[in-house]
């Protein structure tokens, strides 16, 4: 014990402190690597180097510790090269190598940085060139449109003044030429220039509308039965215009003035009519499937025979709601109609055809929907409290978060309806006699199975 204490005091204590420091450094490096810190790799490398040095002090041939050298009388003996000698040689060689590697790394990074800078400059210059080219194209296109518009106005003025266009009967070459030119120019121009065209046509009596200086409507309409698919007529000025049987699918008539316009039999499938003024317009037998009528003024519109499947309707308008009720009472189909948030509370909607309609967040509380077709309808978060749904079809309907408190569902068909369970239906509905539940079972049969299951569970 005394010898061990002496060794620890004289020689072992520094080594013990060194070993503890080495282990602490190694442990810290491992922890930093685990937590994704790059400094951990450096500490790990330092720990390995210190460990090698520590081992080297215990091995004679490394040259790190004390080594007794042999003496031979009369001869000089050159000692063998030890590891320490080789390390000195390698350190001397390492300096230029490190400098060379560092220079190569710096040059490579500098070249890469320069290349990135040049690529960015080239991309930026190309972007600016593309923007300038786009502006030039837009200017050129606008110039071409302005020239086309002016040419059209000159040609039409000539047809009006020299060829007496207004007195020509339908089918006359002059009238046919005028209609062809009008269709072509409207299809080509943008909304701003088409506003000029429609004002010219209206003021010249070429839309079938009454001119300011005439008491009677013009008999000439260059827009009747025209083909204007995808035409940009946003903001167009067409009051009293005769657009009978016009072909306008996917056209843009947003914010257009169509007061008292005749659109009977027109194809308006997919047409944008957002914010359009259609007061007193005639939409008899018009095709408005998938059309967007959000914010449109539909007061006093004639709807007889109008196709409204998948159309987006201004259901928040109280005036339109009244018209909607009239459509339903008349038996018109509103299959697929977009009626999000519609206020139809306390309304008589018996036998309404609302299959696949979007009635999410609609208010239908207290409404009469007896024998209505609501199959596949989206009633998400709709209010159907106190609603009469006796005999209604709700197959595959979405009833998620739908309020059915005190709703009458006798003889209703709820097969495959989603978003609600049979237990929730029983809890909310006022009546379910004869109803087909969501699992296609009759209410009475489902009730018997439920009671039988309850007894089995009680016996167990």
C-alpha positions in Angstrom: 0.0 0.0 0.0 2.9 2.4 0.8 4.5 1.7 -2.6 1.2 2.3 -4.4 0.7 5.6 -2.5 4.2 6.6 -3.3 3.7 5.8 -7.0 0.4 7.7 -7.1 2.0 10.7 -5.4 5.1 10.8 -7.6 4.1 9.5 -11.0 0.5 8.2 -11.1 -1.4 11.2 -10.1 -0.8 13.2 -13.3 -1.7 10.2 -15.3 -4.9 9.7 -13.4 -5.9 13.4 -13.9 -5.0 13.1 -17.6 -7.1 9.9 -17.9 -10.1 11.5 -16.2 -9.8 14.6 -18.5 -9.5 12.3 -21.5 -12.7 10.3 -20.6 -14.6 13.5 -19.9 -13.6 15.0 -23.3 -14.5 11.7 -25.1 -17.9 11.5 -23.3 -18.7 15.2 -24.1 -17.8 14.6 -27.8 -20.1 11.5 -28.0 -23.0 13.5 -26.4 -22.5 16.4 -28.8 -22.4 14.0 -31.8 -25.7 12.4 -30.6 -27.4 15.8 -30.4 -26.1 16.8 -33.9 -23.4 19.3 -32.9 -20.4 19.4 -35.3 -18.0 20.3 -32.4 -18.5 16.8 -31.1 -16.5 15.4 -34.0 -13.6 17.7 -33.1 -13.7 16.8 -29.4 -13.8 13.1 -30.4 -10.7 13.5 -32.6 -8.9 15.3 -29.8 -9.8 12.5 -27.4 -8.5 9.8 -29.8 -5.2 11.8 -30.2 -4.8 12.1 -26.5 -5.6 8.4 -26.0 -2.9 7.5 -28.5 -0.4 9.8 -26.8 -1.3 8.2 -23.4 -0.7 4.7 -24.8 2.5 5.9 -26.5 4.0 6.8 -23.1 3.6 3.2 -22.1 5.2 1.7 -25.2 9.0 2.1 -25.5 9.3 2.2 -29.3 7.1 5.2 -29.6 9.8 7.4 -28.1 7.3 9.3 -25.9 8.5 8.0 -22.5 11.8 7.4 -21.0 13.8 4.7 -22.8 17.3 3.4 -21.6 19.7 3.6 -24.6 22.4 0.9 -24.9 26.1 1.9 -24.8 28.8 -0.2 -26.5 32.4 0.6 -25.6 34.4 1.9 -28.5 31.5 2.1 -31.0 28.8 4.7 -31.8 25.5 3.1 -32.3 22.8 5.1 -34.1 19.5 4.5 -32.3 16.6 3.2 -34.4 14.0 5.7 -35.5 11.2 5.8 -33.1 7.6 6.7 -33.6 8.3 10.2 -32.2 11.0 10.7 -34.9 8.5 9.7 -37.6 5.9 12.0 -36.2 8.4 14.9 -36.3 9.1 14.1 -39.9 5.4 13.8 -40.8 4.7 17.1 -39.0 7.4 18.8 -41.1 5.9 17.4 -44.2 2.3 18.1 -43.1 2.8 21.9 -43.1 3.2 22.3 -46.9 0.6 19.6 -47.5 -2.0 21.3 -45.3 -1.2 24.7 -47.0 -1.6 23.1 -50.4 -4.9 21.4 -49.4 -6.2 24.6 -47.8 -5.2 26.6 -50.9 -6.9 24.0 -53.2 -10.0 24.1 -51.0 -10.1 27.9 -50.9 -9.7 28.1 -54.7 -12.4 25.5 -55.3 -14.8 27.3 -53.0 -14.0 30.6 -54.6 -14.5 29.2 -58.1 -17.8 27.6 -57.0 -18.9 30.9 -55.4 -18.0 32.8 -58.5 -19.8 30.3 -60.7 -22.9 30.6 -58.5 -22.7 34.4 -58.7 -22.4 34.2 -62.5 -25.3 31.8 -62.7 -27.4 34.1 -60.5 -26.5 37.1 -62.7 -27.3 35.1 -65.9 -30.7 33.9 -64.4 -31.5 37.5 -63.3 -30.6 38.9 -66.7 -32.7 36.2 -68.3 -35.6 37.0 -66.0 -35.4 40.7 -66.8 -35.1 39.9 -70.5 -38.2 37.7 -70.2 -40.1 40.4 -68.4 -39.1 43.0 -71.0 -40.2 40.6 -73.7 -43.5 40.0 -72.0 -44.1 43.7 -71.6 -43.2 44.2 -75.3 -45.6 41.4 -76.3 -48.4 42.9 -74.2 -47.8 46.3 -75.7 -47.7 44.8 -79.2 -50.8 42.8 -78.5 -52.6 45.8 -77.1 -51.5 47.8 -80.2 -52.8 45.0 -82.4 -56.1 44.9 -80.5 -56.5 48.7 -80.7 -55.9 48.6 -84.4 -58.3 45.7 -84.9 -60.9 47.6 -82.8 -60.5 50.7 -84.9 -60.6 48.8 -88.1 -63.8 47.0 -86.9 -65.5 50.3 -86.0 -64.5 51.8 -89.4 -65.9 48.8 -91.3 -69.1 48.8 -89.2 -69.6 52.5 -89.7 -69.3 52.0 -93.4 -71.9 49.2 -93.3 -74.2 51.4 -91.4 -73.9 54.5 -93.5 -73.2 53.2 -97.0 -74.8 49.8 -97.0 -77.9 50.6 -94.8 -77.2 47.8 -92.3 -80.2 48.6 -90.0 -82.7 48.0 -92.8 -81.3 44.7 -94.0 -83.3 41.6 -93.3 -81.8 38.5 -91.6 -79.8 36.5 -94.1 -78.9 39.5 -96.2 -75.1 39.4 -97.1 -74.5 42.8 -95.5 -76.1 41.6 -92.2 -74.3 38.3 -92.4 -71.0 40.1 -93.0 -71.6 42.4 -90.0 -72.4 39.5 -87.7 -69.3 37.6 -88.8 -67.1 40.6 -88.2 -68.7 41.2 -84.8 -68.3 37.5 -83.7 -64.6 37.5 -84.8 -63.7 40.8 -83.1 -65.4 39.9 -79.8 -63.6 36.5 -79.7 -60.3 38.2 -80.2 -60.5 41.3 -77.9 -60.1 41.6 -74.2 -62.8 42.8 -71.8 -61.8 46.5 -72.0 -62.0 46.6 -75.8 -65.1 44.5 -75.9 -66.8 47.0 -73.6 -66.2 49.5 -76.4 -67.6 47.0 -79.0 -70.8 46.3 -76.9 -71.4 50.0 -76.3 -71.0 50.7 -80.0 -73.4 47.9 -80.9 -76.0 49.0 -78.3 -75.8 52.7 -79.3 -76.0 51.8 -83.0 -79.1 49.6 -82.5 -77.3 46.4 -83.5 -78.1 44.4 -80.4 -81.9 44.4 -80.8 -82.1 47.0 -78.0 -83.9 50.3 -78.1 -81.7 53.1 -79.1 -81.8 56.5 -77.3 -83.2 58.2 -80.4 -85.8 55.6 -81.3 -89.0 54.6 -79.4 -89.0 51.1 -80.7 -86.4 48.3 -80.4 -84.2 47.6 -83.3 -84.9 44.5 -85.3 -81.2 43.9 -86.0 -79.3 41.9 -83.4 -75.8 40.8 -84.4 -75.6 38.8 -81.2 -78.6 36.5 -81.7 -77.4 32.8 -82.2 -73.8 33.9 -82.2 -71.0 31.5 -81.2 -68.8 33.2 -78.6 -67.3 30.4 -76.6 -64.7 31.7 -74.0 -65.4 35.3 -75.0 -64.2 37.9 -72.5 -67.2 40.1 -72.0 -66.6 41.1 -68.4 -68.4 44.4 -67.8 -70.0 44.3 -71.2 -72.8 46.9 -71.8 -75.8 44.9 -73.2 -79.1 46.2 -71.7 -82.2 44.9 -73.6 -79.8 43.0 -75.9 -81.2 40.1 -78.0 -79.0 37.1 -77.2 -81.6 34.5 -78.1 -79.9 31.1 -78.5 -76.5 32.6 -78.3 -73.7 30.1 -77.7 -71.7 31.4 -74.8 -70.2 28.4 -72.9 -67.3 29.3 -70.5 -67.6 33.0 -71.5 -66.9 35.7 -68.9 -69.9 38.0 -68.4 -68.9 39.0 -64.8 -70.3 42.4 -63.9 -72.0 42.7 -67.3 -75.1 44.9 -67.7 -77.7 42.5 -69.0 -80.8 44.3 -67.7 -83.9 43.1 -69.6 -81.6 41.1 -71.9 -83.2 38.2 -73.8 -81.1 35.1 -73.1 -83.8 32.6 -73.8 -82.5 29.3 -75.1 -78.9 30.6 -74.7 -76.1 28.1 -73.9 -74.5 29.6 -70.8 -72.9 26.4 -69.5 -69.9 27.2 -67.3 -70.3 30.9 -68.0 -69.1 33.4 -65.4 -71.9 35.7 -64.4 -70.6 36.9 -61.1 -72.0 40.3 -60.2 -73.9 40.5 -63.5 -77.0 42.7 -63.5 -79.8 40.4 -64.9 -82.8 42.2 -63.6 -85.8 41.5 -65.8 -83.7 39.2 -68.0 -85.3 36.3 -69.8 -83.5 33.0 -69.1 -86.3 30.8 -70.4 -85.0 27.4 -71.5 -81.4 28.7 -71.0 -78.6 26.3 -70.1 -76.9 27.5 -66.9 -75.4 24.3 -65.8 -72.2 24.9 -63.8 -72.5 28.6 -64.3 -71.4 31.0 -61.6 -74.1 33.5 -60.6 -72.5 34.6 -57.3 -73.5 38.2 -56.5 -75.7 38.5 -59.6 -78.9 40.6 -59.6 -81.6 38.1 -60.5 -84.6 40.1 -59.6 -87.6 39.5 -61.8 -85.7 37.0 -64.0 -87.8 34.6 -66.1 -86.7 31.0 -65.2 -89.1 28.8 -67.1 -87.3 25.6 -68.2 -83.9 26.9 -67.1 -81.2 24.3 -66.5 -79.4 25.0 -63.2 -77.6 21.8 -62.5 -74.3 22.4 -60.6 -74.8 26.2 -60.9 -73.5 28.5 -58.2 -76.4 30.6 -57.2 -76.6 33.8 -55.0 -78.5 31.9 -52.2 -77.9 34.8 -49.8 -80.2 37.1 -51.8 -83.7 37.2 -50.3 -85.2 38.1 -53.7 -83.5 35.1 -55.3 -84.7 32.8 -52.5 -88.3 33.8 -53.4 -87.5 32.9 -57.1 -85.9 29.7 -56.0 -89.1 28.7 -54.1 -91.1 29.4 -57.3 -88.7 27.2 -59.3 -89.1 24.4 -56.8 -92.9 24.7 -56.7 -93.0 24.6 -60.5 -91.1 21.3 -60.3 -87.8 22.5 -61.9 -84.8 20.4 -61.0 -82.0 22.0 -58.9 -79.9 18.9 -59.1 -76.3 19.7 -58.1 -77.1 23.4 -57.4 -74.7 25.2 -55.2 -76.8 26.7 -52.3 -74.2 27.0 -49.6 -75.6 29.0 -46.7 -79.0 29.4 -48.2 -81.7 30.7 -45.9 -84.7 28.5 -46.6 -86.1 28.3 -43.1 -89.9 27.8 -42.8 -90.2 27.4 -46.6 -92.5 25.0 -48.4 -90.1 22.8 -50.4 -92.2 19.7 -50.7 -91.1 17.3 -53.4 -88.1 19.6 -54.2 -85.5 18.0 -56.5 -82.2 18.8 -54.8 -80.2 15.7 -55.6 -76.5 16.2 -55.2 -77.1 19.9 -54.2 -74.6 21.6 -51.9 -76.7 22.8 -49.0 -73.8 22.9 -46.5 -74.4 25.5 -43.7 -77.9 26.1 -45.1 -80.8 27.1 -42.8 -83.7 24.7 -43.3 -85.2 24.8 -39.9 -89.0 24.3 -39.9 -89.0 23.9 -43.7 -91.3 21.4 -45.4 -89.2 18.9 -47.3 -91.8 16.2 -47.5 -91.0 13.7 -50.3 -88.0 15.9 -51.3 -85.1 14.3 -53.2 -82.0 15.0 -51.2 -80.0 12.0 -52.3 -76.2 12.6 -52.3 -76.9 16.2 -51.1 -74.2 17.8 -49.0 -75.9 18.9 -45.8 -72.7 19.5 -43.8 -73.5 21.7 -40.7 -77.0 22.5 -42.1 -79.8 23.3 -39.7 -82.7 20.9 -40.2 -84.2 21.3 -36.7 -87.9 20.9 -36.8 -87.9 20.2 -40.5 -90.5 17.9 -42.1 -88.6 15.2 -43.9 -91.3 12.6 -44.1 -90.8 10.4 -47.1 -87.7 12.3 -48.2 -84.8 10.6 -49.9 -81.5 11.2 -48.1 -79.6 8.3 -49.6 -75.8 8.8 -49.5 -76.4 12.3 -48.1 -73.7 14.0 -46.0 -75.1 14.6 -42.6 -71.9 15.5 -40.8 -72.6 18.1 -38.0 -76.2 18.4 -39.3 -78.8 19.5 -36.8 -81.8 17.2 -36.9 -83.3 18.1 -33.6 -87.1 17.4 -33.6 -87.0 16.6 -37.3 -89.8 14.4 -38.7 -88.1 11.5 -40.6 -91.0 9.0 -40.8 -90.7 6.9 -44.0 -87.5 8.8 -45.0 -84.7 6.9 -46.7 -81.4 7.4 -45.0 -79.5 4.5 -46.6 -75.8 5.0 -46.6 -76.1 8.5 -45.3 -72.7 9.5 -43.7 -71.7 11.7 -40.8 -74.4 10.4 -38.4 -75.2 7.2 -36.6 -78.5 5.4 -36.1 -78.2 6.1 -32.3 -77.8 9.9 -33.0 -80.8 9.8 -35.4 -82.9 8.2 -32.7 -81.8 10.7 -30.1 -82.4 13.8 -32.3 -85.4 13.0 -34.6 -89.0 13.5 -33.5 -90.2 10.5 -35.5 -88.6 7.7 -37.4 -91.5 5.3 -38.0 -91.0 3.5 -41.3 -87.7 5.2 -42.0 -84.8 3.3 -43.6 -81.8 3.8 -41.3 -78.2 4.4 -42.4 -77.5 0.6 -42.4 -80.5 0.1 -44.8 -82.5 -1.5 -42.0 -86.0 -0.3 -41.2 -86.3 1.6 -38.0 -88.5 -1.0 -36.3 -86.2 -3.9 -37.2 -83.1 -1.9 -36.1 -84.9 -1.1 -32.8 -85.7 -4.8 -32.2 -82.0 -5.8 -32.9 -80.9 -3.1 -30.5 -83.1 -4.3 -27.7 -82.1 -7.9 -28.3 -78.4 -7.0 -28.2 -79.0 -5.1 -25.0 -80.6 -8.2 -23.4 -77.7 -10.4 -24.5 -75.1 -8.0 -23.0 -77.1 -7.9 -19.8 -77.2 -11.7 -19.6 -73.5 -11.9 -20.1 
